[in-house]
Amino acid sequence: MPARPKVLARRLAAQSRLFRIEQLDLEFANGARRTYERLLGGPDSVMIVALRDPRTVLLIREYAAGTERYELGLPKGVVEPGEDPLTAADRELQEEVGYGARELQIIQRVSLVPGYIQHHTLVVLARDLYPRRAVGDEPEPIEVVPWRLDALDELLVQPDFGEARTIAGLFLARRFLDREATLASTEAGDPWPSPRST
């Protein structure tokens, strides 16, 4: 792996209420110099794969200003300063879906467009749900849409579904659950363990 480029200078190029754009002057190991721009990220965000039962995930449909339409995806939100990520995941779940979770587990950390955005999202698996509604900052009630994990191929062709983080989160969760089921079968003495049918 080559050495990281040397940062010659960094400066704030633009700022809005939500975003900060930083310019980086870099020198690569071969002497090439370039100026890159990136969106500065704050704390990690969480994206929650909430299982109503072992085969059903709870999606939400909410307005997305970036695409100017309602999008189907997983509940998500920013980890507030000083907040534990699992606490943030439970809070977002209560605000957006109306459930709390007794069992929360980070299964992956992913990035989106790492060439331009300094930010990571933690994929959190939430199980053992119970009804609990918390007030969030959403401008309108969010529609909750149950979806079977064994029907992800059908989800991929829905016209309002296509966010890359949600797609990655669902497939990562399904793989995690399949491995968990295989391990449980092996520990139970099943000589021919097989993944959960999907």
Secondary structure, DSSP 8 states (H G I E B T S, - for coil): -----EEEEEEEEEE-SS-EEEEEEEE-TTS-EEEEEEE---S-EEEEEEEEETTEEEEEEEEETTTTEEEEE--EEE--TT--HHHHHHHHHHHHTSEEEEEEEEEEEEES-TTTB--EEEEEEEEEEEE-----S-SS--EEEEEEGGGHHHHHT-TTB--HHHHHHHHHHHHHHHHHHHHHHHHTT-SS------
